[in-house]
Amino acid sequence: GVIVWANSNNSGQTVDLSSGLPVIFTDLQKAWITAINIDIDGSAISSSTATRKSATCGLAAAFCLGADGWYIYGAGINNSGTHTYSASGGTSFTAPQISGAVAILSQAFPNHTPEQIVDRLLASANNTFFSTTANVTFANGVQHGYNTEFGHGFMDLYAALVPITSNNFSRSQVYTGRSIGSQGRDAGRTGINLGRSFGNTLSNSLANQQYYFYDALNGGFAVNFSDVISTKSASINLLNQLQSDILRLDSTVFEVQEKSYNYSFSNVLGSNDSKDTNILSISIDTPSVPIQYFNRLNSDNAFGLASFNNPFIDSTNGGIGISSEFNYGDKKIMLGFHDSGLRSGLFGESEQEVKTLAMAMSSSSDNFANFTVLAGLMIEEDTLLDSKGNGALGFHGTNPQSLFAGVNFEKVIGNNLAIKFVSTVGYSTLDTPVHSLIGEVSPITSSSFNLILNKYGIMHDSDRLSVSIGQPNRVETGTMTFRIPELADNQGNIIYANQEIDLNPSGRQIDFGIDYVTKLDNDLILGFKHTLSKDFNHIDSSALNNTVTFTAKIDF
């Protein structure tokens, strides 16, 4: 245990034999505090408000600590036997305060030895109101000054209960090894921001689990996993949606039209073509041609009825790329590679370093307007399907790789009905992270789809009805193991328990949409759109997301 010894109350004396016993028997210094009485006049501690009311620390200065035990009111009996309250003071009042602080710290840091409890109290004391003449160096370079009058100064229990750092240990650490000091990660950076494909499955599964970070004096502080797990949330911007709905009134056509699938691509620095059948191009800060082509197929205003978030074809993850396009019979074939880690910065920065190799084949026939197949390999750097981990929750050294495929099918039936179906699937693998609280991750499968029907001439020759149903990319199968640490024992050893979590989200976001546009005459166009999202962001507790817009355009 810790010995708290009350120093003499004679302010004209120095430490006596009993209070300074550890000077003689030095082994006692490890868990001994000599208590002195410091009167604080007012709410702030300074050289003008702090007055010593007991003997000085003297030779016991290195293990001496003060508290305010002056003019303490308490119940008592006067000489006539009457019950009364009277003021008194002395180190007999400061020693219990320090002893109480020892008890509180022992509860807050149950893995601390008595020596460590003493170190926390001395290292956190307020010594700003006097000049120090010597220092004690504690663990990890923590230093605290003292002098022979006030010792280490005035006890600050709050400072002892919060993380203590030093020049050598400026950031608290989360240890992912088997002991304190092993495989430390910055506690302030520890966290994971999940891509929308995962929903809230991790935060739900880890809601009652904790990990610990440690300060310079090896004090453990509990953190709920759910406090450092966040999810990228897709939100609906009503103003942007309304602007898009207004613009679509001008772009809507009211009959099936032959569609051109010969697109031009963005940010192409230069190309070398041969009779328009073989084109080699270099692009910057944008995905390669196969990815751009697939995205262009799915960029018409009908996709405003649903969301199509997808980590495999994300246009923000482009970089320096090289692509080749050529025709093989009636098929258009595109090959491309891009690296988002190599960006010029002219068109913004990418949050992730992703390398993508992709191939697309597109064709048309009498049976379908367009049939495009996309296949590729995506290699991420310390991310997983748009999820970014840091610190002790990072995907360090995992080499995540995803094989993905996509299909786009468009068909015209008769002269007034067009059908479009687009879907992607992915298969992702990664190595077990190193120096992380994330353990083994099994292969992950994911999928997305969208089905859109456009019907023309519903009520008259100049109207169009679009109906859609879709699902943004969602994890379908896979598990992730988390290493749940216990608080280190008093020898610094850390024990872990593994918790395997099913990555299948709690909900499945399904987007329904209906859009009707009618041209009543040459001057008036009306539009009605209703979108409905169930289990928004793949969270089963999400409220039904319901949006209705009415728009009109009148030419004067």
C-alpha positions, -999 to +999 in steps of 0.1 A: +000+000+000+009+037+001+020+054+033+009+090+038+026+106+067+016+139+082+045+163+086+050+185+117+027+214+120+055+237+133+060+261+103+094+271+117+108+236+115+118+212+087+109+176+083+114+155+114+127+119+118+094+102+113+083+122+083+117+118+067+121+081+074+125+072+037+157+093+036+172+067+059+153+036+046+153+044+010+131+015-001+102+034+016+105+062-009+087+041-036+053+043-019+056+071+007+042+106+007+050+131+033+020+155+037+024+192+043-003+219+049-006+246+023-033+273+028-048+286-005-064+320+000-089+323-029-098+302-059-065+304-078-030+291-067-001+316-070+028+327-049+006+354-033-023+330-024-003+300-012+011+299+023+028+270+040+012+263+075+034+233+085+070+224+086+089+224+053+096+193+033+133+196+038+151+163+030+118+147+022+111+171-007+114+144-034+084+126-020+066+155-003+031+168-013+008+194+000-030+200+003-051+226+020-058+215+056-061+250+070-091+264+088-113+234+083-147+235+100-158+205+119-182+194+146-170+194+182-177+201+219-164+232+237-152+234+273-188+238+286-199+206+269-219+224+242-220+210+207-206+234+182-187+239+150-152+251+152-123+257+127-090+240+130-062+228+107-030+210+103-013+181+084-038+158+101-063+173+078-041+172+046-030+136+051-066+122+048-072+142+017-041+127+001-051+093+013-085+098-003-068+107-035-048+075-033-080+055-029-096+073-059-066+067-081-065+030-070-100+027-083-094+046-115-062+027-122-067-008-108-036-021-125-013+005-108+011-006-081+014+016-050+046+030-064+027+041-096-001+057-076+025+078-058+042+087-090+009+099-105+002+122-075+036+137-074+040+141-112+007+159-115+010+182-085+007+220-091+042+235-087+036+267-105+036+289-074+072+285-064+107+280-080+118+244-083+154+235-075+155+198-085+135+173-106+123+137-103+122+117-135+094+092-137+086+067-164+089+076-201+107+109-194+080+125-172+098+151-151+084+171-122+102+198-102+102+203-064+120+223-037+127+219+000+099+241+011+068+229-008+081+196-021+062+188-054+036+214-046-002+213-042-021+181-049-041+182-082-064+152-082-080+160-116-046+163-132-037+129-118-069+113-133-063+125-169-035+114-192+000+125-183+025+130-211+061+142-215+084+155-242+095+119-249+059+106-247+038+134-262+009+112-273-010+085-254-006+051-270-028+021-278-007-010-275-015-039-299+013-062-286+013-085-256+025-059-231+027-022-224+053-006-247+048-032-274+035-021-309+022+013-298-002+033-320-012+070-315-044+070-294-055+103-309-055+089-344-071+056-336-104+050-354-121+037-385-144+054-410-164+027-427-175+029-463-213+029-470-212-007-481-209-018-444-238+000-428-235+001-390-227-035-383-194-029-366-205-002-343-236-023-333-215-054-327-189-036-306-213-013-287-204-028-253-167-034-260-138-013-249-101-009-256-075+010-236-049+037-243-020+044-220-003+076-209+034+081-201+029+067-166+012+036-180-022+046-168-050+028-187-080+048-200-110+029-214-125+039-248-157+024-263-151+010-297-183+025-309-169+060-301-142+056-327-162+038-354-180+060-379-197+054-412-197+075-444-233+085-446-249+093-479-272+123-474-298+139-496-293+175-505-327+188-513-315+220-530-292+200-553-320+175-560-345+203-568-320+220-592-314+187-609-352+181-612-356+215-628-328+209-653-342+176-663-373+193-677-352+206-706-333+174-712-362+150-711-372+134-745-406+120-751-399+091-774-374+063-777-343+077-795-314+059-809-286+064-784-249+070-792-224+051-771-194+068-785-183+089-755-155+114-751-135+111-719-123+137-694-088+149-685-071+131-715-037+146-720-032+131-753-039+101-775-025+082-804-051+067-828-050+047-859-080+050-882-103+053-852-099+016-844-070+017-820-066+046-795-040+049-768-045+077-743-030+091-711-052+108-686-047+126-653-067+128-620-095+106-635-103+069-638-091+050-669-113+048-700-131+015-691-143+029-657-152+062-673-172+045-700-192+024-675-199+055-655-211+074-686-235+046-693-251+053-659-251+090-658-284+099-673-311+117-653-330+086-646-303+077-621-316+106-600-342+082-588-317+061-569-282+061-555-254+041-572-225+045-548-198+020-556-162+018-545-150-001-576-160+026-601-157+057-579-148+086-601-130+105-572-104+078-570-088+086-604-052+094-610-025+091-637-039+065-661-032+049-694-059+034-716-063+016-749-095+014-771-100-007-801-128-024-821-131-061-826-158-067-851-190-050-837-175-049-802-157-020-786-130-031-762-113-009-737-083-016-714-070+008-688-050+013-656-049+042-632-032+050-599-049+075-576-017+078-556-003+096-586-023+128-590-013+162-603-035+180-578-050+202-606-084+185-601-083+180-564-068+152-542-080+117-537-085+105-501-074+070-510-045+053-528-060+029-552-046+011-583-072-002-607-067-024-638-100-027-658-114-040-691-147-033-706-164-048-737-194-031-752-216-041-781-251-035-797-273-058-817-309-062-829-317-078-796-304-051-773-294-014-775-263-019-754-246-047-736-214-039-717-194-061-694-168-046-671-141-066-652-112-054-631-088-057-602-086-030-576-056-028-552-060-005-522-034+009-498-045+005-462-081+009-470-110-015-476-140-008-499-138+030-491-131+022-454-102+040-438-086+029-406-060+047-385-038+041-355-047+008-337-077+003-360-057+005-392-055-019-421-017-018-419+001-041-443-030-059-455-026-055-493-064-054-500-074-067-534-108-068-550-119-086-581-150-069-595-174-072-624-202-051-638-228-054-664-250-028-682-279-040-703-303-018-723-331-029-745-359-011-764-392-029-766-415-017-793-414+020-799-423+033-764-406+012-737-369+011-727-354-011-701-320-007-684-303-029-659-269-023-643-252-043-616-218-049-600-204-076-578-171-077-559-148-102-542-123-087-518-095-103-498-068-089-475-040-101-453-043-100-415-034-064-404-002-060-384+000-039-352-037-035-352-067-044-330-083-057-362-075-094-367-082-118-395-107-107-422-124-134-443-131-128-481-158-102-485-185-103-513-205-072-522-231-063-548-252-034-562-279-032-588-304-008-605-333-015-628-350+014-647-380+013-670-388+043-693-423+043-708-433+069-733-467+081-744-486+072-713-514+099-715-504+116-748-475+118-772-454+141-751-449+125-717-426+100-701-428+078-670-396+064-654-398+038-627-367+024-609-356+001-581-320-002-570-296-010-542-263+008-535-232-014-530-237-036-500-215-062-483-232-096-486-208-120-469-176-117-448-164-116-413-139-094-394-122-104-362-115-078-335-089-083-308-106-070-276-079-062-250-082-063-213-066-037-191-029-045-186-021-061-154+004-047-129+032-064-147+022-047-180+009-078-197-021-075-220-046-103-227-069-103-257-102-119-265-112-124-302-146-114-314-157-124-349-182-100-364-205-108-394-201-079-418-235-083-433-253-050-425-284-048-404-305-035-433-306-035-470-311-001-486-336-004-515-344+028-535-377+031-553-384+059-576-411+072-600-406+102-623-433+116-646-426+145-670-453+158-694-452+186-720-487+201-721-479+225-750-448+242-764-446+266-734-453+244-704-435+214-690-445+198-657-426+172-636-434+150-607-408+129-589-412+106-558-382+088-543-384+064-514-354+047-496-359+018-472-331+010-447-311+041-457-273+035-456-281-002-451-292+005-415-325-013-405-334+014-379-332+042-405-364+061-410-381+058-443-365+084-466-393+100-486-389+128-511-415+144-534-408+172-558-431+191-583-414+212-609-426+233-638-411+252-667-429+280-686-416+298-716-428+334-721 
